[in-house]
């Protein structure tokens, strides 16, 4: 029989209760009678693996053990065990690129990628922390026509393009981040990357890898009705 570390399987509060009665003892936990218990167990294990990937990514991105312990309500020792664990649970390294976003999307972790992007890459803007606290639905990564984005407050026809301005077309796009575009009341708005959007428009880029952000139920239904079946998903870069 294969043994597993209880700290990686059981929630910390439950683990502390078990330790009161059986600390250091070898326990056998029988399988429940209901078949749905298997599905529940598998789902919980998947969530734990996703959580552990996020913890490792955020630690690699500069967050401290103490900050991670506060965010995930775990002890310092638990965070350290997750960070330094040699178990292979499909760990992927976060990067602020379209390529990375697509890889995360393909394993059902687009929301986790966006959390890393907001916390580790766009961390300089305090307004984004309010955005992170809200519940959103993310649609993407898709090839999105930039003509649909509202340009309020975005200067497109500024100075001539400099020689050091990044090339957001062709193969180079895979090494740049996707745009985060919010759909609200029938219109598309650029959330934060206004300079990047302006550069794309100056270069006359027609479509660019994008994640659509939806919050209200009415917005989601409207978006799916008009755009849900016409945007092309990017499944590899």
VENGI-V353222 format. One record per helix or strand of 3 or more residues. SS is the DSSP state (alpha for helix, beta for strand). FROM is the first residue (numbers start at 0). LEN is the number of residues. If there is no record, write none. Layout:
SS:FROM:LEN
SS:FROM:LEN
//
This chain:
alpha:5:3
alpha:11:11
alpha:35:25
alpha:64:8
alpha:75:9
alpha:97:9
alpha:109:12
alpha:126:7
beta:136:9
alpha:145:3
alpha:169:6
beta:178:6
beta:186:4
alpha:193:9
beta:206:8
alpha:216:10
//
